[in-house]
Each structure stands twice: as C-alpha cells, then as structure tokens.
Amino acid sequence: MNPSPHTPRTGRERLIAAGKWIARRRRTALAHLLRGACYGAGTGAVGLIFVWMEHQL
C-alpha cells in the first residue's frame, strides 16, 4: 500500500519533474561554481606571488 496520497509518476512525468528541479537550482549551482573558481584563482595567485617572492629574496 502506498502511504502517499499522490499517484506514482510515469517515466515522462519523472523527466519533467527532474528538469524543473534542475532549473530551480541552476542559479544556485552556478553561483557555487563561480565562487569556487574565484577561490581557486585567488589561492593560485597568492601561491604564485609567494613563489615569486621567494625567488627574489
């Protein structure tokens, strides 16, 4: 017995629901991706600056 009051979704309805779920979270995912890229670029830049400074001393 299904405890949910809703009927199970068909294959097509599942795909549509998954597409809507992805669309709702796309902006959040892109923001996280951009933040990660910025953190990575900043970390790399600081690392290169320290390597350059070590070679100058």
Secondary structure, 3 states (H helix, E strand, C coil): CCCCCCCCCCHHHHHHHHHHHHHHHHHHHHHHHHHHHHHHHHHHHHHHHHHHHHHHC
